[in-house]
Amino acid sequence: MSIFILFLLIGVILIIFELVSTSLYLLIIGISFILASFLSFLNAGIYSSALFAGIISIIGCLMIYRYKKPRRSNQMIVNHIGQEVKVTAINNNNLQVLYSGTYWQAKTEHLDKIKVGDTLKIIKFTNYELTVK
């Protein structure tokens, strides 16, 4: 009877942890431990109950892994390099440019040759800051 309670307790604890983690793996393992506890209630023994819980857990986790496999997304990948921007303001050593409907801060090497209204190309994009030429 103590094996029944042990497996039941482990199963319930794993299901409670699943409520926090939301991975579904702990839910499957918890359910397999609860099923194994009922098997041990029928005097099956600790080894056969543990083996049953392990097999059911592996099968269930493999099914979840197959279901949650990353699928291809139909979203477009935006490549900023080579896109054109329009200079809207020049402040100290930075440019303010209009790109994709939003104002961005940009850096360039030859700031003295650029004036408001020029069109430049993006050559680098890091941490939401553009480098233009």
MODELLER restraints for C-alpha pairs under 7 A, 6 or more apart:
rsr = mdl.restraints
at = mdl.atoms
rsr.add(forms.Gaussian(group=physical.xy_distance, feature=features.Distance(at['CA:1:A'], at['CA:41:A']), mean=6.41, stdev=0.5))
rsr.add(forms.Gaussian(group=physical.xy_distance, feature=features.Distance(at['CA:3:A'], at['CA:40:A']), mean=6.51, stdev=0.5))
rsr.add(forms.Gaussian(group=physical.xy_distance, feature=features.Distance(at['CA:3:A'], at['CA:46:A']), mean=6.56, stdev=0.5))
rsr.add(forms.Gaussian(group=physical.xy_distance, feature=features.Distance(at['CA:4:A'], at['CA:37:A']), mean=4.58, stdev=0.5))
rsr.add(forms.Gaussian(group=physical.xy_distance, feature=features.Distance(at['CA:4:A'], at['CA:38:A']), mean=6.66, stdev=0.5))
rsr.add(forms.Gaussian(group=physical.xy_distance, feature=features.Distance(at['CA:4:A'], at['CA:40:A']), mean=5.42, stdev=0.5))
rsr.add(forms.Gaussian(group=physical.xy_distance, feature=features.Distance(at['CA:4:A'], at['CA:41:A']), mean=5.37, stdev=0.5))
rsr.add(forms.Gaussian(group=physical.xy_distance, feature=features.Distance(at['CA:7:A'], at['CA:33:A']), mean=5.53, stdev=0.5))
rsr.add(forms.Gaussian(group=physical.xy_distance, feature=features.Distance(at['CA:7:A'], at['CA:34:A']), mean=6.26, stdev=0.5))
rsr.add(forms.Gaussian(group=physical.xy_distance, feature=features.Distance(at['CA:7:A'], at['CA:36:A']), mean=6.73, stdev=0.5))
rsr.add(forms.Gaussian(group=physical.xy_distance, feature=features.Distance(at['CA:7:A'], at['CA:37:A']), mean=4.88, stdev=0.5))
rsr.add(forms.Gaussian(group=physical.xy_distance, feature=features.Distance(at['CA:8:A'], at['CA:33:A']), mean=6.46, stdev=0.5))
rsr.add(forms.Gaussian(group=physical.xy_distance, feature=features.Distance(at['CA:8:A'], at['CA:34:A']), mean=5.00, stdev=0.5))
rsr.add(forms.Gaussian(group=physical.xy_distance, feature=features.Distance(at['CA:8:A'], at['CA:37:A']), mean=5.35, stdev=0.5))
rsr.add(forms.Gaussian(group=physical.xy_distance, feature=features.Distance(at['CA:10:A'], at['CA:33:A']), mean=6.75, stdev=0.5))
rsr.add(forms.Gaussian(group=physical.xy_distance, feature=features.Distance(at['CA:11:A'], at['CA:30:A']), mean=3.92, stdev=0.5))
rsr.add(forms.Gaussian(group=physical.xy_distance, feature=features.Distance(at['CA:11:A'], at['CA:31:A']), mean=6.09, stdev=0.5))
rsr.add(forms.Gaussian(group=physical.xy_distance, feature=features.Distance(at['CA:11:A'], at['CA:33:A']), mean=4.79, stdev=0.5))
rsr.add(forms.Gaussian(group=physical.xy_distance, feature=features.Distance(at['CA:11:A'], at['CA:34:A']), mean=5.12, stdev=0.5))
rsr.add(forms.Gaussian(group=physical.xy_distance, feature=features.Distance(at['CA:12:A'], at['CA:30:A']), mean=6.33, stdev=0.5))
rsr.add(forms.Gaussian(group=physical.xy_distance, feature=features.Distance(at['CA:14:A'], at['CA:26:A']), mean=5.66, stdev=0.5))
rsr.add(forms.Gaussian(group=physical.xy_distance, feature=features.Distance(at['CA:14:A'], at['CA:27:A']), mean=6.64, stdev=0.5))
rsr.add(forms.Gaussian(group=physical.xy_distance, feature=features.Distance(at['CA:14:A'], at['CA:30:A']), mean=4.93, stdev=0.5))
rsr.add(forms.Gaussian(group=physical.xy_distance, feature=features.Distance(at['CA:15:A'], at['CA:26:A']), mean=6.26, stdev=0.5))
rsr.add(forms.Gaussian(group=physical.xy_distance, feature=features.Distance(at['CA:15:A'], at['CA:27:A']), mean=5.09, stdev=0.5))
rsr.add(forms.Gaussian(group=physical.xy_distance, feature=features.Distance(at['CA:15:A'], at['CA:30:A']), mean=5.33, stdev=0.5))
rsr.add(forms.Gaussian(group=physical.xy_distance, feature=features.Distance(at['CA:18:A'], at['CA:24:A']), mean=6.66, stdev=0.5))
rsr.add(forms.Gaussian(group=physical.xy_distance, feature=features.Distance(at['CA:18:A'], at['CA:26:A']), mean=5.29, stdev=0.5))
rsr.add(forms.Gaussian(group=physical.xy_distance, feature=features.Distance(at['CA:18:A'], at['CA:27:A']), mean=5.70, stdev=0.5))
rsr.add(forms.Gaussian(group=physical.xy_distance, feature=features.Distance(at['CA:25:A'], at['CA:61:A']), mean=5.89, stdev=0.5))
rsr.add(forms.Gaussian(group=physical.xy_distance, feature=features.Distance(at['CA:28:A'], at['CA:57:A']), mean=6.16, stdev=0.5))
rsr.add(forms.Gaussian(group=physical.xy_distance, feature=features.Distance(at['CA:28:A'], at['CA:60:A']), mean=5.99, stdev=0.5))
rsr.add(forms.Gaussian(group=physical.xy_distance, feature=features.Distance(at['CA:28:A'], at['CA:61:A']), mean=6.79, stdev=0.5))
rsr.add(forms.Gaussian(group=physical.xy_distance, feature=features.Distance(at['CA:29:A'], at['CA:57:A']), mean=4.95, stdev=0.5))
rsr.add(forms.Gaussian(group=physical.xy_distance, feature=features.Distance(at['CA:32:A'], at['CA:53:A']), mean=4.96, stdev=0.5))
rsr.add(forms.Gaussian(group=physical.xy_distance, feature=features.Distance(at['CA:32:A'], at['CA:56:A']), mean=5.75, stdev=0.5))
rsr.add(forms.Gaussian(group=physical.xy_distance, feature=features.Distance(at['CA:32:A'], at['CA:57:A']), mean=5.83, stdev=0.5))
rsr.add(forms.Gaussian(group=physical.xy_distance, feature=features.Distance(at['CA:33:A'], at['CA:53:A']), mean=5.36, stdev=0.5))
rsr.add(forms.Gaussian(group=physical.xy_distance, feature=features.Distance(at['CA:36:A'], at['CA:49:A']), mean=5.01, stdev=0.5))
rsr.add(forms.Gaussian(group=physical.xy_distance, feature=features.Distance(at['CA:36:A'], at['CA:50:A']), mean=6.92, stdev=0.5))
rsr.add(forms.Gaussian(group=physical.xy_distance, feature=features.Distance(at['CA:36:A'], at['CA:52:A']), mean=6.24, stdev=0.5))
rsr.add(forms.Gaussian(group=physical.xy_distance, feature=features.Distance(at['CA:36:A'], at['CA:53:A']), mean=5.44, stdev=0.5))
rsr.add(forms.Gaussian(group=physical.xy_distance, feature=features.Distance(at['CA:39:A'], at['CA:49:A']), mean=6.20, stdev=0.5))
rsr.add(forms.Gaussian(group=physical.xy_distance, feature=features.Distance(at['CA:40:A'], at['CA:46:A']), mean=6.77, stdev=0.5))
rsr.add(forms.Gaussian(group=physical.xy_distance, feature=features.Distance(at['CA:40:A'], at['CA:49:A']), mean=5.83, stdev=0.5))
rsr.add(forms.Gaussian(group=physical.xy_distance, feature=features.Distance(at['CA:80:A'], at['CA:122:A']), mean=6.73, stdev=0.5))
rsr.add(forms.Gaussian(group=physical.xy_distance, feature=features.Distance(at['CA:80:A'], at['CA:125:A']), mean=6.80, stdev=0.5))
rsr.add(forms.Gaussian(group=physical.xy_distance, feature=features.Distance(at['CA:81:A'], at['CA:122:A']), mean=5.17, stdev=0.5))
rsr.add(forms.Gaussian(group=physical.xy_distance, feature=features.Distance(at['CA:81:A'], at['CA:123:A']), mean=5.33, stdev=0.5))
rsr.add(forms.Gaussian(group=physical.xy_distance, feature=features.Distance(at['CA:81:A'], at['CA:124:A']), mean=6.15, stdev=0.5))
rsr.add(forms.Gaussian(group=physical.xy_distance, feature=features.Distance(at['CA:82:A'], at['CA:121:A']), mean=5.47, stdev=0.5))
rsr.add(forms.Gaussian(group=physical.xy_distance, feature=features.Distance(at['CA:82:A'], at['CA:122:A']), mean=5.16, stdev=0.5))
rsr.add(forms.Gaussian(group=physical.xy_distance, feature=features.Distance(at['CA:82:A'], at['CA:123:A']), mean=6.17, stdev=0.5))
rsr.add(forms.Gaussian(group=physical.xy_distance, feature=features.Distance(at['CA:83:A'], at['CA:121:A']), mean=5.52, stdev=0.5))
rsr.add(forms.Gaussian(group=physical.xy_distance, feature=features.Distance(at['CA:83:A'], at['CA:122:A']), mean=5.60, stdev=0.5))
rsr.add(forms.Gaussian(group=physical.xy_distance, feature=features.Distance(at['CA:84:A'], at['CA:119:A']), mean=6.45, stdev=0.5))
rsr.add(forms.Gaussian(group=physical.xy_distance, feature=features.Distance(at['CA:84:A'], at['CA:120:A']), mean=5.54, stdev=0.5))
rsr.add(forms.Gaussian(group=physical.xy_distance, feature=features.Distance(at['CA:84:A'], at['CA:121:A']), mean=4.46, stdev=0.5))
rsr.add(forms.Gaussian(group=physical.xy_distance, feature=features.Distance(at['CA:84:A'], at['CA:122:A']), mean=6.38, stdev=0.5))
rsr.add(forms.Gaussian(group=physical.xy_distance, feature=features.Distance(at['CA:85:A'], at['CA:97:A']), mean=6.04, stdev=0.5))
rsr.add(forms.Gaussian(group=physical.xy_distance, feature=features.Distance(at['CA:85:A'], at['CA:98:A']), mean=5.65, stdev=0.5))
rsr.add(forms.Gaussian(group=physical.xy_distance, feature=features.Distance(at['CA:85:A'], at['CA:99:A']), mean=5.09, stdev=0.5))
rsr.add(forms.Gaussian(group=physical.xy_distance, feature=features.Distance(at['CA:85:A'], at['CA:119:A']), mean=5.62, stdev=0.5))
rsr.add(forms.Gaussian(group=physical.xy_distance, feature=features.Distance(at['CA:85:A'], at['CA:120:A']), mean=5.36, stdev=0.5))
rsr.add(forms.Gaussian(group=physical.xy_distance, feature=features.Distance(at['CA:85:A'], at['CA:121:A']), mean=6.08, stdev=0.5))
rsr.add(forms.Gaussian(group=physical.xy_distance, feature=features.Distance(at['CA:86:A'], at['CA:97:A']), mean=5.32, stdev=0.5))
rsr.add(forms.Gaussian(group=physical.xy_distance, feature=features.Distance(at['CA:86:A'], at['CA:98:A']), mean=5.21, stdev=0.5))
rsr.add(forms.Gaussian(group=physical.xy_distance, feature=features.Distance(at['CA:86:A'], at['CA:99:A']), mean=6.96, stdev=0.5))
rsr.add(forms.Gaussian(group=physical.xy_distance, feature=features.Distance(at['CA:86:A'], at['CA:117:A']), mean=6.03, stdev=0.5))
rsr.add(forms.Gaussian(group=physical.xy_distance, feature=features.Distance(at['CA:86:A'], at['CA:118:A']), mean=5.81, stdev=0.5))
rsr.add(forms.Gaussian(group=physical.xy_distance, feature=features.Distance(at['CA:86:A'], at['CA:119:A']), mean=4.57, stdev=0.5))
rsr.add(forms.Gaussian(group=physical.xy_distance, feature=features.Distance(at['CA:86:A'], at['CA:120:A']), mean=6.37, stdev=0.5))
rsr.add(forms.Gaussian(group=physical.xy_distance, feature=features.Distance(at['CA:87:A'], at['CA:95:A']), mean=6.82, stdev=0.5))
rsr.add(forms.Gaussian(group=physical.xy_distance, feature=features.Distance(at['CA:87:A'], at['CA:96:A']), mean=6.06, stdev=0.5))
rsr.add(forms.Gaussian(group=physical.xy_distance, feature=features.Distance(at['CA:87:A'], at['CA:97:A']), mean=4.36, stdev=0.5))
rsr.add(forms.Gaussian(group=physical.xy_distance, feature=features.Distance(at['CA:87:A'], at['CA:98:A']), mean=6.43, stdev=0.5))
rsr.add(forms.Gaussian(group=physical.xy_distance, feature=features.Distance(at['CA:87:A'], at['CA:116:A']), mean=5.17, stdev=0.5))
rsr.add(forms.Gaussian(group=physical.xy_distance, feature=features.Distance(at['CA:87:A'], at['CA:117:A']), mean=5.14, stdev=0.5))
rsr.add(forms.Gaussian(group=physical.xy_distance, feature=features.Distance(at['CA:87:A'], at['CA:118:A']), mean=5.46, stdev=0.5))
rsr.add(forms.Gaussian(group=physical.xy_distance, feature=features.Distance(at['CA:87:A'], at['CA:119:A']), mean=6.38, stdev=0.5))
rsr.add(forms.Gaussian(group=physical.xy_distance, feature=features.Distance(at['CA:88:A'], at['CA:96:A']), mean=5.60, stdev=0.5))
rsr.add(forms.Gaussian(group=physical.xy_distance, feature=features.Distance(at['CA:88:A'], at['CA:97:A']), mean=5.24, stdev=0.5))
rsr.add(forms.Gaussian(group=physical.xy_distance, feature=features.Distance(at['CA:88:A'], at['CA:98:A']), mean=6.54, stdev=0.5))
rsr.add(forms.Gaussian(group=physical.xy_distance, feature=features.Distance(at['CA:88:A'], at['CA:116:A']), mean=5.38, stdev=0.5))
rsr.add(forms.Gaussian(group=physical.xy_distance, feature=features.Distance(at['CA:88:A'], at['CA:117:A']), mean=6.11, stdev=0.5))
rsr.add(forms.Gaussian(group=physical.xy_distance, feature=features.Distance(at['CA:89:A'], at['CA:95:A']), mean=5.96, stdev=0.5))
rsr.add(forms.Gaussian(group=physical.xy_distance, feature=features.Distance(at['CA:89:A'], at['CA:96:A']), mean=4.95, stdev=0.5))
rsr.add(forms.Gaussian(group=physical.xy_distance, feature=features.Distance(at['CA:89:A'], at['CA:97:A']), mean=6.96, stdev=0.5))
rsr.add(forms.Gaussian(group=physical.xy_distance, feature=features.Distance(at['CA:89:A'], at['CA:116:A']), mean=5.77, stdev=0.5))
rsr.add(forms.Gaussian(group=physical.xy_distance, feature=features.Distance(at['CA:90:A'], at['CA:96:A']), mean=6.14, stdev=0.5))
rsr.add(forms.Gaussian(group=physical.xy_distance, feature=features.Distance(at['CA:94:A'], at['CA:105:A']), mean=6.54, stdev=0.5))
rsr.add(forms.Gaussian(group=physical.xy_distance, feature=features.Distance(at['CA:94:A'], at['CA:106:A']), mean=5.85, stdev=0.5))
rsr.add(forms.Gaussian(group=physical.xy_distance, feature=features.Distance(at['CA:94:A'], at['CA:107:A']), mean=5.38, stdev=0.5))
rsr.add(forms.Gaussian(group=physical.xy_distance, feature=features.Distance(at['CA:95:A'], at['CA:105:A']), mean=5.74, stdev=0.5))
rsr.add(forms.Gaussian(group=physical.xy_distance, feature=features.Distance(at['CA:95:A'], at['CA:106:A']), mean=4.99, stdev=0.5))
rsr.add(forms.Gaussian(group=physical.xy_distance, feature=features.Distance(at['CA:95:A'], at['CA:107:A']), mean=6.15, stdev=0.5))
rsr.add(forms.Gaussian(group=physical.xy_distance, feature=features.Distance(at['CA:96:A'], at['CA:103:A']), mean=6.44, stdev=0.5))
rsr.add(forms.Gaussian(group=physical.xy_distance, feature=features.Distance(at['CA:96:A'], at['CA:104:A']), mean=5.62, stdev=0.5))
rsr.add(forms.Gaussian(group=physical.xy_distance, feature=features.Distance(at['CA:96:A'], at['CA:105:A']), mean=4.84, stdev=0.5))
rsr.add(forms.Gaussian(group=physical.xy_distance, feature=features.Distance(at['CA:96:A'], at['CA:106:A']), mean=6.10, stdev=0.5))
rsr.add(forms.Gaussian(group=physical.xy_distance, feature=features.Distance(at['CA:97:A'], at['CA:103:A']), mean=5.54, stdev=0.5))
rsr.add(forms.Gaussian(group=physical.xy_distance, feature=features.Distance(at['CA:97:A'], at['CA:104:A']), mean=5.30, stdev=0.5))
rsr.add(forms.Gaussian(group=physical.xy_distance, feature=features.Distance(at['CA:97:A'], at['CA:105:A']), mean=6.41, stdev=0.5))
rsr.add(forms.Gaussian(group=physical.xy_distance, feature=features.Distance(at['CA:97:A'], at['CA:106:A']), mean=6.69, stdev=0.5))
rsr.add(forms.Gaussian(group=physical.xy_distance, feature=features.Distance(at['CA:98:A'], at['CA:104:A']), mean=6.27, stdev=0.5))
rsr.add(forms.Gaussian(group=physical.xy_distance, feature=features.Distance(at['CA:105:A'], at['CA:129:A']), mean=6.00, stdev=0.5))
rsr.add(forms.Gaussian(group=physical.xy_distance, feature=features.Distance(at['CA:105:A'], at['CA:130:A']), mean=6.57, stdev=0.5))
rsr.add(forms.Gaussian(group=physical.xy_distance, feature=features.Distance(at['CA:106:A'], at['CA:129:A']), mean=5.92, stdev=0.5))
rsr.add(forms.Gaussian(group=physical.xy_distance, feature=features.Distance(at['CA:106:A'], at['CA:130:A']), mean=4.55, stdev=0.5))
rsr.add(forms.Gaussian(group=physical.xy_distance, feature=features.Distance(at['CA:106:A'], at['CA:131:A']), mean=5.40, stdev=0.5))
rsr.add(forms.Gaussian(group=physical.xy_distance, feature=features.Distance(at['CA:106:A'], at['CA:132:A']), mean=6.58, stdev=0.5))
rsr.add(forms.Gaussian(group=physical.xy_distance, feature=features.Distance(at['CA:107:A'], at['CA:130:A']), mean=6.33, stdev=0.5))
rsr.add(forms.Gaussian(group=physical.xy_distance, feature=features.Distance(at['CA:107:A'], at['CA:131:A']), mean=4.75, stdev=0.5))
rsr.add(forms.Gaussian(group=physical.xy_distance, feature=features.Distance(at['CA:107:A'], at['CA:132:A']), mean=6.21, stdev=0.5))
rsr.add(forms.Gaussian(group=physical.xy_distance, feature=features.Distance(at['CA:108:A'], at['CA:131:A']), mean=5.75, stdev=0.5))
rsr.add(forms.Gaussian(group=physical.xy_distance, feature=features.Distance(at['CA:108:A'], at['CA:132:A']), mean=5.39, stdev=0.5))
rsr.add(forms.Gaussian(group=physical.xy_distance, feature=features.Distance(at['CA:108:A'], at['CA:133:A']), mean=6.12, stdev=0.5))
rsr.add(forms.Gaussian(group=physical.xy_distance, feature=features.Distance(at['CA:120:A'], at['CA:132:A']), mean=6.19, stdev=0.5))
rsr.add(forms.Gaussian(group=physical.xy_distance, feature=features.Distance(at['CA:120:A'], at['CA:133:A']), mean=5.69, stdev=0.5))
rsr.add(forms.Gaussian(group=physical.xy_distance, feature=features.Distance(at['CA:121:A'], at['CA:132:A']), mean=5.45, stdev=0.5))
rsr.add(forms.Gaussian(group=physical.xy_distance, feature=features.Distance(at['CA:121:A'], at['CA:133:A']), mean=5.59, stdev=0.5))
rsr.add(forms.Gaussian(group=physical.xy_distance, feature=features.Distance(at['CA:122:A'], at['CA:130:A']), mean=6.51, stdev=0.5))
rsr.add(forms.Gaussian(group=physical.xy_distance, feature=features.Distance(at['CA:122:A'], at['CA:131:A']), mean=5.89, stdev=0.5))
rsr.add(forms.Gaussian(group=physical.xy_distance, feature=features.Distance(at['CA:122:A'], at['CA:132:A']), mean=4.41, stdev=0.5))
rsr.add(forms.Gaussian(group=physical.xy_distance, feature=features.Distance(at['CA:122:A'], at['CA:133:A']), mean=6.56, stdev=0.5))
rsr.add(forms.Gaussian(group=physical.xy_distance, feature=features.Distance(at['CA:123:A'], at['CA:131:A']), mean=5.74, stdev=0.5))
rsr.add(forms.Gaussian(group=physical.xy_distance, feature=features.Distance(at['CA:123:A'], at['CA:132:A']), mean=5.37, stdev=0.5))
rsr.add(forms.Gaussian(group=physical.xy_distance, feature=features.Distance(at['CA:123:A'], at['CA:133:A']), mean=6.60, stdev=0.5))
rsr.add(forms.Gaussian(group=physical.xy_distance, feature=features.Distance(at['CA:124:A'], at['CA:130:A']), mean=5.89, stdev=0.5))
rsr.add(forms.Gaussian(group=physical.xy_distance, feature=features.Distance(at['CA:124:A'], at['CA:131:A']), mean=4.91, stdev=0.5))
rsr.add(forms.Gaussian(group=physical.xy_distance, feature=features.Distance(at['CA:124:A'], at['CA:132:A']), mean=6.94, stdev=0.5))
rsr.add(forms.Gaussian(group=physical.xy_distance, feature=features.Distance(at['CA:125:A'], at['CA:131:A']), mean=6.38, stdev=0.5))
